[in-house]
Amino acid sequence: MPDTDILGGHHRVVVVGGGQAGLAMSWHLRRRRVGHLVLERHRVGHEWRARRWDTFCLVTPNWQCQLPGFPYAGPDPHGFMGRDEVVRYLEDYAASFDPPLREGVEVTGLERTAAGVFALTTGDGTVTADQVVVATGPYHTPAVPRMAERLPAGVTQLHSSQYRGPAQLPDGAVLVVGTGQSGCQIAEDLHLAGRRVHLAVGGAPRVARFYRGRDVVAWLADMGYYDKGIDEFADADAVRFRVNHYVTGRDGGRDIDLRAFARDGMRLHGRLTAIAGGTAAFAGDLRHNLDHADAVAESIKDTIDQFIAVRGIEAPTERRYVPVWAPPSDHPSTLDLTAAGVSAVVWATGFHRDHRWVRVPVFDGRGYPTHQRGVTSCPGLYFLGLPWQHTWGSGRFSGVARDAEHLADRIAAMDRQWAVEEVRWIAGTPPERVPS
Ligand SMILES: Cc1cc2nc3c(=O)[nH]c(=O)nc-3n(C[C@H](O)[C@H](O)[C@H](O)COP(=O)(O)OP(=O)(O)OC[C@H]3O[C@@H](n4cnc5c(N)ncnc54)[C@H](O)[C@@H]3O)c2cc1C
């Protein structure tokens, strides 16, 4: 009987989540012959299939899709897979090694029993396991500020994870709130479709797509940025939670220049601070936020220049960025939503983590799981796929393999110890249920 038919039984390892992290974990466990079960509440690829817009593209080049045993092998390594291609990549990955996967099973509770094993509550009954890997992704609940409740009743509002395309929104102008990767790309999507867009610009940095003849990601990879461990940063905590740079992979990849959008008719505002009486109010930080984003992009270019010079690399020179627009000094700080014809708001304001179903005391005051490279202080409990779990690539396609491999070694070692305990049990020696 395959492992996956034993719901309700005991398993050596249960992996919760069948996204890229859960599958990568399974691949490495399979390689070490560690029996396990992967539980996925929807289907493989669900996050990409159900929570990305129609024109979504990766921002990281395809060659960075380095799932273990299944590196990207398509025709466009320097391109950027669209949403449906990413889903197919994950489906093909699962098909490539046939993991012991049960789809449609949600884990609603995880506890450690007095016997030292883990009990997982699912809609199909309780499963127990010696070891558990939580690979449920980093982006759980849409984070929508409560001021959303104060929007006029007639305004359609949705979170970026619900946005599919311009046709989904009623006619009229759209206010996009937030300029992380999602906000910028959704604002561009609407802008390119001819919609009047208002964009509340936050403090996210930007990065150029290409510089001196190559994708900036390729330069950063060569410079070791994706290999640098979180522990090497003096401000590790800040690094772990900082917002990613905005750029796009659309149409083969290009910069996202909010100033160019403004020049071409998009209305930029500072950070959204309040909604009252049908009017949105914005902080006076638009100029600062645009300058900051440009300064980060240019400083990355400085670093690349230095790398090229020190290594003596042959690379074409390139003119630096010249701002094409700046907010006038009398830039309005409020927007009358009705007068501006705003019919919809897209909240591109990120996600909250929700690990409340993990009822094991390993969390800090923010609900973030404390861990060392995914290994928690509770023996046998691990996390995988957290942003900056170990490196910049940890929460992405590029680095999850390395983290899964690290955990698989730990899990396999503990699995061997469990096996020894079981032999002792059979031999009549009192077992020590929790391997040290
Ligand atoms: C808008 C956006 C753009 C991104 N762009 C890129 C990019 O260009 N390049 C890149 O490398 N990365 C990108 N990422 C980041 C990253 O690749 C994704 O977040 C990725 O989905 C993380 O994989 P994961 O397996 O850790 O989590 P997920 O993909 O979230 O998978 C977790 C799985 O666990 C399941 N699950 C959750 N809870 C339970 C439960 N209780 N029981 C059972 N199953 C459960 C979910 O259904 C899901 O299938 C992007 C992320 C976002 C949000």
The ligand as an SDF file (V2000), in Angstrom:
LIG
                    3D

 53 58  0  0  0  0  0  0  0  0999 V2000
    3.4200   37.9960   -6.2960 C   0  0  0  0  0  0  0  0  0  0  0  0
    4.5880   37.0830   -6.0770 C   0  0  0  0  0  0  0  0  0  0  0  0
    5.6020   37.0250   -7.0020 C   0  0  0  0  0  0  0  0  0  0  0  0
    6.6790   36.1710   -6.8250 C   0  0  0  0  0  0  0  0  0  0  0  0
    7.6540   36.1310   -7.7810 N   0  0  0  0  0  0  0  0  0  0  0  0
    8.6780   35.2760   -7.6420 C   0  0  0  0  0  0  0  0  0  0  0  0
    9.6920   35.1650   -8.6460 C   0  0  0  0  0  0  0  0  0  0  0  0
    9.6890   35.8660   -9.6360 O   0  0  0  0  0  0  0  0  0  0  0  0
   10.6760   34.2560   -8.4630 N   0  0  0  0  0  0  0  0  0  0  0  0
   10.7350   33.4540   -7.3800 C   0  0  0  0  0  0  0  0  0  0  0  0
   11.6470   32.6220   -7.3110 O   0  0  0  0  0  0  0  0  0  0  0  0
    9.8110   33.5690   -6.4020 N   0  0  0  0  0  0  0  0  0  0  0  0
    8.8000   34.4490   -6.5080 C   0  0  0  0  0  0  0  0  0  0  0  0
    7.8570   34.5500   -5.5010 N   0  0  0  0  0  0  0  0  0  0  0  0
    8.1100   33.8930   -4.2070 C   0  0  0  0  0  0  0  0  0  0  0  0
    7.9370   32.3920   -4.0810 C   0  0  0  0  0  0  0  0  0  0  0  0
    8.4710   31.6700   -5.1440 O   0  0  0  0  0  0  0  0  0  0  0  0
    6.5400   31.9820   -3.7950 C   0  0  0  0  0  0  0  0  0  0  0  0
    5.9900   32.6370   -2.6760 O   0  0  0  0  0  0  0  0  0  0  0  0
    6.3760   30.4500   -3.6130 C   0  0  0  0  0  0  0  0  0  0  0  0
    5.0540   30.2200   -3.8700 O   0  0  0  0  0  0  0  0  0  0  0  0
    6.8210   29.8750   -2.2510 C   0  0  0  0  0  0  0  0  0  0  0  0
    6.7600   28.4390   -2.3260 O   0  0  0  0  0  0  0  0  0  0  0  0
    6.3350   27.5650   -1.0740 P   0  0  0  0  0  0  0  0  0  0  0  0
    6.2450   26.1600   -1.5120 O   0  0  0  0  0  0  0  0  0  0  0  0
    7.2180   27.9060    0.0700 O   0  0  0  0  0  0  0  0  0  0  0  0
    4.9130   28.1110   -0.6980 O   0  0  0  0  0  0  0  0  0  0  0  0
    3.5590   28.1100   -1.5280 P   0  0  0  0  0  0  0  0  0  0  0  0
    3.7830   28.2070   -2.9770 O   0  0  0  0  0  0  0  0  0  0  0  0
    2.7150   29.1420   -0.8590 O   0  0  0  0  0  0  0  0  0  0  0  0
    2.9740   26.6690   -1.2500 O   0  0  0  0  0  0  0  0  0  0  0  0
    2.4910   26.2980    0.0050 C   0  0  0  0  0  0  0  0  0  0  0  0
    1.4670   25.2170   -0.2030 C   0  0  0  0  0  0  0  0  0  0  0  0
    1.0100   24.7930    1.0680 O   0  0  0  0  0  0  0  0  0  0  0  0
   -0.3810   24.5710    1.0160 C   0  0  0  0  0  0  0  0  0  0  0  0
   -0.8880   24.7350    2.3790 N   0  0  0  0  0  0  0  0  0  0  0  0
   -0.9010   25.8610    3.1160 C   0  0  0  0  0  0  0  0  0  0  0  0
   -1.4000   25.6140    4.3410 N   0  0  0  0  0  0  0  0  0  0  0  0
   -1.6870   24.3040    4.3800 C   0  0  0  0  0  0  0  0  0  0  0  0
   -2.2150   23.4570    5.3720 C   0  0  0  0  0  0  0  0  0  0  0  0
   -2.5340   23.9250    6.5800 N   0  0  0  0  0  0  0  0  0  0  0  0
   -2.4060   22.1370    5.0780 N   0  0  0  0  0  0  0  0  0  0  0  0
   -2.0750   21.6510    3.8540 C   0  0  0  0  0  0  0  0  0  0  0  0
   -1.5570   22.4190    2.8730 N   0  0  0  0  0  0  0  0  0  0  0  0
   -1.3680   23.7290    3.1300 C   0  0  0  0  0  0  0  0  0  0  0  0
   -0.8780   25.6330    0.0520 C   0  0  0  0  0  0  0  0  0  0  0  0
   -2.1100   25.2500   -0.5440 O   0  0  0  0  0  0  0  0  0  0  0  0
    0.2470   25.7010   -0.9610 C   0  0  0  0  0  0  0  0  0  0  0  0
    0.0480   24.8900   -2.0910 O   0  0  0  0  0  0  0  0  0  0  0  0
    6.7610   35.3740   -5.6610 C   0  0  0  0  0  0  0  0  0  0  0  0
    5.7320   35.4390   -4.7120 C   0  0  0  0  0  0  0  0  0  0  0  0
    4.6610   36.2790   -4.9070 C   0  0  0  0  0  0  0  0  0  0  0  0
    3.5780   36.3290   -3.8660 C   0  0  0  0  0  0  0  0  0  0  0  0
  1  2  1  0
  2  3  1  0
  2 52  2  0
  3  4  2  0
  4  5  1  0
  4 50  1  0
  5  6  2  0
  6  7  1  0
  6 13  1  0
  7  8  2  0
  7  9  1  0
  9 10  1  0
 10 11  2  0
 10 12  1  0
 12 13  2  0
 13 14  1  0
 14 15  1  0
 14 50  1  0
 15 16  1  0
 16 17  1  0
 16 18  1  0
 18 19  1  0
 18 20  1  0
 20 21  1  0
 20 22  1  0
 22 23  1  0
 23 24  1  0
 24 25  2  0
 24 26  1  0
 24 27  1  0
 27 28  1  0
 28 29  2  0
 28 30  1  0
 28 31  1  0
 31 32  1  0
 32 33  1  0
 33 34  1  0
 33 48  1  0
 34 35  1  0
 35 36  1  0
 35 46  1  0
 36 37  1  0
 36 45  1  0
 37 38  2  0
 38 39  1  0
 39 40  1  0
 39 45  2  0
 40 41  1  0
 40 42  2  0
 42 43  1  0
 43 44  2  0
 44 45  1  0
 46 47  1  0
 46 48  1  0
 48 49  1  0
 50 51  2  0
 51 52  1  0
 52 53  1  0
M  END
$$$$
